Amino acid sequence: MRCFLAFPLTPLVCEYADGVGTVLRGAGVRGKWVRTGNLHLTVLFLGEQNETGLRSLFGAIRDVCSRSMALQLRVGTPSLFGPPPRVLFLECHDTGTDTYKSFALRVRDGVAGCGLVLQDSVLRQEPLPHLTLVRFRDPQEARSLARHGRFVRGSWVWDDAPALPAPPATLWELARLGLYCSVLRPAGPEYECLDEFPLGGKEV
């Protein structure tokens, strides 16, 4: 089964992400949208794993989480990876003393220390906190953004942004890391939480 480690969304962040998606879809932005119930903040993609391999990780993940304080992020506005446009996401910015990047690297080191083989692309990727809303599968879908903005020196700039809801004013506290697996359903994949690991000794 395909597995990953991620933080679940709070109701407030979920409501904001859903509102942004509703506005952008109404403005004609087309692509493969992530269902609201599947939204999450990925920390590490584990790939195909069996139950034996997953059980070997529990101690290492629990150890990293228990020695890490809860993270705090401020959820921002939509942006894009590209060019060309590949993924539209919500920016997330660190506000606490610990950072998402340093936490993600500690998790990755802990998993690797268990002997689990991770994909080369996962090992090369620099951790960047973001919430993926939609993926563009071909140039035609990407062109649905053309009248709304453009890339300038590799960064997306909104020229004619739709009237998006304001980001949450309160910080998003990441206090429990989840281990998820992807379950294929007729309507598409669903993510099932197999276990949770509290950060800094917080109760789940």
Contacts in CASP RR format, 6 or more apart in sequence:
PFRMAT RR
TARGET T0000
AUTHOR 0000-0000-0000
METHOD contacts of the structure
MODEL  1
MRCFLAFPLTPLVCEYADGVGTVLRGAGVRGKWVRTGNLHLTVLFLGEQN
ETGLRSLFGAIRDVCSRSMALQLRVGTPSLFGPPPRVLFLECHDTGTDTY
KSFALRVRDGVAGCGLVLQDSVLRQEPLPHLTLVRFRDPQEARSLARHGR
FVRGSWVWDDAPALPAPPATLWELARLGLYCSVLRPAGPEYECLDEFPLG
GKEV
1 48 0 8 1.000
1 49 0 8 1.000
1 50 0 8 1.000
1 181 0 8 1.000
1 182 0 8 1.000
1 183 0 8 1.000
2 46 0 8 1.000
2 47 0 8 1.000
2 48 0 8 1.000
2 49 0 8 1.000
2 181 0 8 1.000
2 182 0 8 1.000
3 46 0 8 1.000
3 47 0 8 1.000
3 48 0 8 1.000
3 49 0 8 1.000
3 54 0 8 1.000
3 179 0 8 1.000
3 180 0 8 1.000
3 181 0 8 1.000
3 182 0 8 1.000
3 194 0 8 1.000
4 42 0 8 1.000
4 43 0 8 1.000
4 44 0 8 1.000
4 45 0 8 1.000
4 46 0 8 1.000
4 47 0 8 1.000
4 179 0 8 1.000
4 180 0 8 1.000
4 182 0 8 1.000
5 42 0 8 1.000
5 43 0 8 1.000
5 44 0 8 1.000
5 46 0 8 1.000
5 61 0 8 1.000
5 107 0 8 1.000
5 177 0 8 1.000
5 178 0 8 1.000
5 179 0 8 1.000
5 180 0 8 1.000
6 40 0 8 1.000
6 41 0 8 1.000
6 42 0 8 1.000
6 43 0 8 1.000
6 177 0 8 1.000
6 178 0 8 1.000
6 180 0 8 1.000
7 40 0 8 1.000
7 41 0 8 1.000
7 43 0 8 1.000
7 174 0 8 1.000
7 176 0 8 1.000
7 177 0 8 1.000
7 178 0 8 1.000
8 40 0 8 1.000
8 176 0 8 1.000
8 178 0 8 1.000
8 193 0 8 1.000
9 17 0 8 1.000
9 39 0 8 1.000
9 40 0 8 1.000
9 41 0 8 1.000
9 131 0 8 1.000
10 172 0 8 1.000
10 173 0 8 1.000
12 168 0 8 1.000
12 170 0 8 1.000
12 172 0 8 1.000
13 75 0 8 1.000
13 131 0 8 1.000
13 168 0 8 1.000
13 172 0 8 1.000
14 36 0 8 1.000
14 37 0 8 1.000
14 39 0 8 1.000
16 75 0 8 1.000
16 90 0 8 1.000
16 165 0 8 1.000
16 167 0 8 1.000
16 168 0 8 1.000
17 36 0 8 1.000
17 39 0 8 1.000
17 90 0 8 1.000
17 131 0 8 1.000
17 133 0 8 1.000
18 36 0 8 1.000
19 165 0 8 1.000
20 78 0 8 1.000
20 90 0 8 1.000
20 133 0 8 1.000
20 164 0 8 1.000
20 165 0 8 1.000
21 33 0 8 1.000
21 133 0 8 1.000
21 134 0 8 1.000
23 162 0 8 1.000
23 163 0 8 1.000
23 164 0 8 1.000
23 165 0 8 1.000
24 78 0 8 1.000
24 88 0 8 1.000
24 133 0 8 1.000
24 134 0 8 1.000
24 162 0 8 1.000
24 164 0 8 1.000
25 33 0 8 1.000
26 162 0 8 1.000
27 148 0 8 1.000
27 162 0 8 1.000
28 144 0 8 1.000
29 88 0 8 1.000
29 134 0 8 1.000
29 144 0 8 1.000
29 145 0 8 1.000
29 148 0 8 1.000
30 141 0 8 1.000
30 144 0 8 1.000
31 134 0 8 1.000
31 135 0 8 1.000
31 136 0 8 1.000
31 137 0 8 1.000
31 141 0 8 1.000
31 144 0 8 1.000
32 134 0 8 1.000
32 135 0 8 1.000
32 136 0 8 1.000
32 137 0 8 1.000
32 141 0 8 1.000
33 133 0 8 1.000
33 134 0 8 1.000
34 132 0 8 1.000
34 133 0 8 1.000
34 134 0 8 1.000
34 135 0 8 1.000
37 191 0 8 1.000
38 189 0 8 1.000
38 190 0 8 1.000
38 191 0 8 1.000
39 131 0 8 1.000
39 132 0 8 1.000
39 133 0 8 1.000
40 131 0 8 1.000
40 180 0 8 1.000
40 191 0 8 1.000
41 73 0 8 1.000
41 92 0 8 1.000
41 129 0 8 1.000
41 130 0 8 1.000
41 131 0 8 1.000
41 174 0 8 1.000
42 132 0 8 1.000
43 100 0 8 1.000
43 103 0 8 1.000
43 104 0 8 1.000
43 107 0 8 1.000
43 127 0 8 1.000
43 177 0 8 1.000
44 104 0 8 1.000
44 107 0 8 1.000
44 108 0 8 1.000
44 111 0 8 1.000
44 118 0 8 1.000
44 122 0 8 1.000
45 118 0 8 1.000
45 119 0 8 1.000
45 122 0 8 1.000
46 54 0 8 1.000
46 57 0 8 1.000
46 111 0 8 1.000
46 116 0 8 1.000
46 118 0 8 1.000
47 118 0 8 1.000
47 119 0 8 1.000
49 116 0 8 1.000
53 116 0 8 1.000
54 179 0 8 1.000
54 194 0 8 1.000
56 114 0 8 1.000
56 115 0 8 1.000
56 116 0 8 1.000
57 111 0 8 1.000
57 114 0 8 1.000
57 116 0 8 1.000
57 179 0 8 1.000
58 195 0 8 1.000
60 110 0 8 1.000
60 111 0 8 1.000
60 113 0 8 1.000
60 114 0 8 1.000
61 107 0 8 1.000
61 110 0 8 1.000
61 111 0 8 1.000
61 177 0 8 1.000
61 179 0 8 1.000
61 197 0 8 1.000
62 197 0 8 1.000
63 110 0 8 1.000
64 103 0 8 1.000
64 106 0 8 1.000
64 107 0 8 1.000
64 110 0 8 1.000
65 177 0 8 1.000
65 197 0 8 1.000
65 198 0 8 1.000
65 199 0 8 1.000
65 200 0 8 1.000
65 201 0 8 1.000
66 197 0 8 1.000
66 198 0 8 1.000
66 199 0 8 1.000
66 200 0 8 1.000
66 201 0 8 1.000
67 200 0 8 1.000
68 98 0 8 1.000
68 103 0 8 1.000
68 106 0 8 1.000
68 199 0 8 1.000
68 200 0 8 1.000
69 97 0 8 1.000
69 98 0 8 1.000
69 199 0 8 1.000
69 200 0 8 1.000
70 173 0 8 1.000
70 174 0 8 1.000
70 175 0 8 1.000
70 199 0 8 1.000
70 200 0 8 1.000
70 202 0 8 1.000
71 94 0 8 1.000
71 96 0 8 1.000
71 98 0 8 1.000
71 99 0 8 1.000
71 100 0 8 1.000
71 103 0 8 1.000
71 173 0 8 1.000
71 174 0 8 1.000
71 199 0 8 1.000
72 94 0 8 1.000
72 95 0 8 1.000
72 96 0 8 1.000
72 171 0 8 1.000
72 172 0 8 1.000
72 173 0 8 1.000
72 174 0 8 1.000
73 92 0 8 1.000
73 93 0 8 1.000
73 94 0 8 1.000
73 95 0 8 1.000
73 100 0 8 1.000
73 129 0 8 1.000
73 171 0 8 1.000
73 172 0 8 1.000
73 174 0 8 1.000
74 92 0 8 1.000
74 93 0 8 1.000
74 95 0 8 1.000
74 167 0 8 1.000
74 171 0 8 1.000
74 172 0 8 1.000
75 90 0 8 1.000
75 91 0 8 1.000
75 92 0 8 1.000
75 131 0 8 1.000
75 167 0 8 1.000
75 168 0 8 1.000
75 172 0 8 1.000
76 90 0 8 1.000
76 91 0 8 1.000
76 92 0 8 1.000
76 93 0 8 1.000
76 167 0 8 1.000
77 90 0 8 1.000
77 91 0 8 1.000
77 164 0 8 1.000
77 167 0 8 1.000
78 88 0 8 1.000
78 89 0 8 1.000
78 90 0 8 1.000
78 91 0 8 1.000
78 133 0 8 1.000
78 164 0 8 1.000
79 88 0 8 1.000
79 89 0 8 1.000
79 90 0 8 1.000
79 91 0 8 1.000
79 130 0 8 1.000
79 155 0 8 1.000
79 156 0 8 1.000
80 86 0 8 1.000
80 87 0 8 1.000
80 88 0 8 1.000
80 89 0 8 1.000
80 145 0 8 1.000
80 151 0 8 1.000
80 156 0 8 1.000
81 87 0 8 1.000
81 89 0 8 1.000
82 151 0 8 1.000
82 154 0 8 1.000
82 156 0 8 1.000
83 151 0 8 1.000
83 154 0 8 1.000
84 136 0 8 1.000
84 139 0 8 1.000
84 142 0 8 1.000
85 136 0 8 1.000
85 142 0 8 1.000
85 145 0 8 1.000
85 151 0 8 1.000
85 156 0 8 1.000
86 135 0 8 1.000
86 136 0 8 1.000
86 142 0 8 1.000
87 132 0 8 1.000
87 134 0 8 1.000
87 135 0 8 1.000
87 136 0 8 1.000
88 132 0 8 1.000
88 133 0 8 1.000
88 134 0 8 1.000
88 136 0 8 1.000
88 145 0 8 1.000
89 130 0 8 1.000
89 131 0 8 1.000
89 132 0 8 1.000
89 133 0 8 1.000
90 130 0 8 1.000
90 131 0 8 1.000
90 133 0 8 1.000
90 167 0 8 1.000
91 130 0 8 1.000
92 100 0 8 1.000
92 129 0 8 1.000
92 130 0 8 1.000
92 131 0 8 1.000
92 172 0 8 1.000
93 129 0 8 1.000
94 100 0 8 1.000
94 101 0 8 1.000
94 129 0 8 1.000
95 171 0 8 1.000
100 127 0 8 1.000
100 128 0 8 1.000
100 129 0 8 1.000
100 174 0 8 1.000
101 126 0 8 1.000
101 127 0 8 1.000
101 128 0 8 1.000
101 129 0 8 1.000
104 127 0 8 1.000
105 127 0 8 1.000
107 177 0 8 1.000
108 118 0 8 1.000
108 122 0 8 1.000
108 123 0 8 1.000
108 127 0 8 1.000
111 118 0 8 1.000
112 118 0 8 1.000
136 142 0 8 1.000
147 160 0 8 1.000
148 158 0 8 1.000
148 159 0 8 1.000
148 160 0 8 1.000
148 161 0 8 1.000
148 162 0 8 1.000
149 156 0 8 1.000
149 157 0 8 1.000
149 158 0 8 1.000
149 159 0 8 1.000
149 160 0 8 1.000
149 161 0 8 1.000
150 156 0 8 1.000
150 157 0 8 1.000
150 159 0 8 1.000
151 157 0 8 1.000
174 199 0 8 1.000
175 198 0 8 1.000
175 199 0 8 1.000
175 202 0 8 1.000
176 196 0 8 1.000
176 197 0 8 1.000
176 198 0 8 1.000
176 199 0 8 1.000
176 202 0 8 1.000
176 204 0 8 1.000
177 196 0 8 1.000
177 197 0 8 1.000
177 199 0 8 1.000
178 193 0 8 1.000
178 194 0 8 1.000
178 195 0 8 1.000
178 196 0 8 1.000
178 197 0 8 1.000
179 193 0 8 1.000
179 194 0 8 1.000
179 195 0 8 1.000
179 196 0 8 1.000
179 197 0 8 1.000
180 191 0 8 1.000
180 192 0 8 1.000
180 193 0 8 1.000
180 194 0 8 1.000
181 191 0 8 1.000
181 192 0 8 1.000
181 194 0 8 1.000
182 189 0 8 1.000
182 190 0 8 1.000
182 191 0 8 1.000
182 192 0 8 1.000
183 189 0 8 1.000
183 190 0 8 1.000
183 191 0 8 1.000
183 192 0 8 1.000
196 204 0 8 1.000
197 204 0 8 1.000
198 204 0 8 1.000
END
